[in-house]
Amino acid sequence: MPAIAPRKIIGAVEDEWPLYRREAITSDYEIGQPVGFGAAAVVHLAKFCPIDVTPRPAPLTCAVKIIDVDRMPTDADIRRLRMETQLMALSKHPNVLRVRGEWIDGSKLCIAVRYMSHGSLLDISRYAFPDGFPEDVIATALAQALHGLVYLHQNGWIHRDIKAANLLVDDDGTVLLADFGVSSSMYPDASVASKGETVKPASLAPRKSFVGTPCWMAPEVVERKAYDSKADIWSFGITALELASGRAPNSLFPPAKALSKTIMDDPPELDREGGKYKYSKAMKTMIDNCLQKDPAMRPTAQKLLEHPFFRTAKKKSFLVSALLADLPPLQDRQYRRELLSNPH
């Protein structure tokens, strides 16, 4: 598959991490134990060490997401996923996890990224905050995620799967948007994405694909209507509720029922007083703004950053003490969960 030519990326920053080869090969990687699981993918701890470089460098720890392409409906879906993965390799933003390598191995699509040893906000919640996070943690984490979302939307991308499981935390408290397995460019075709031009709203096209995770999907996505970046704003609001209570609204229902409730019910609201922590009126209004059933009524990511709720966000270093202190590495937490689920 030909590489996608670079185009001007708005808001890009210098990347301090080594750039892996875009057209990587399996022999460049030593695949280790699994550290994360999805519906059609497994994330493995891995080592990157290219075999044809002399002198051979020291192995670099990374993560490799392995997707079973046999479970994707059509070859066109596979090509789309590979194209979007290559596009995400062009991203350079401190709050977006960059794709470092991508290759096909038999029926598996492999995507290499940096290894984030603390895991996602969902991983941390399950281990240390099962009933939700305090408001200052939520504000600090979501403000960073929102900066990443602004960057994606400015450059014509929709994430399409915003949720706590896809918000990773780095050693210094940086929160990064991850898992672009269902991300999409709003360019009408790949040729527009490769002309070296800055994104213009008129060049963007709404999507109609039915993708995402049921409890976080916007009503227009569920109804298979045309949608744009405002679908991410709905998912962002659901994620805020997830971080406040430890689970997404309707997550106890089967997927089909959850989707039906998204369409039929009023939008979910923040319970400010009934959980482990108390939450402000500003947090509730921020979430209410995101969870408007009419996409036109939702703010853009840029506008949402101006909401008073995010004025309470602290420096990213706050998350180091609030979340990461005494937190075991992700692989140790996964092993603990396996022992608890299989005591014998």
Buried (B, 14 or more C-beta within 10 A) or exposed (E): EEEBEEBEBEBBEEEEEEEBBBEBBBEBBBBBEEBBEBEEBBBBBBBBBBEEEEEEEEEBEBBBBBBBBEEBEEEEBBEBBBBBBBBBBBBBBBBBBBBBBBBBEEEBBBBBBBBBBBBBBBBBBBBBBEEBBBBBBBBBBBBBBBBBBBBBBBBBBBBBBBBBBBBBBBEEBBBBBBBBBBBBBBBEEBEBBBEEEEBEEEBBBBBEBEBBBBBBBBBBBBEEEEBBBBBBBBBBBBBBBBBBBBBBBBBEBEEEEBBBBBEEEEBBEBBBEEBEBEBBEBBBBBBBBBBBBEBEEBBBBEEBBEBEBBEBBBEBEBBBEBBBEEBBBBBEBBBEEEEEEEEE
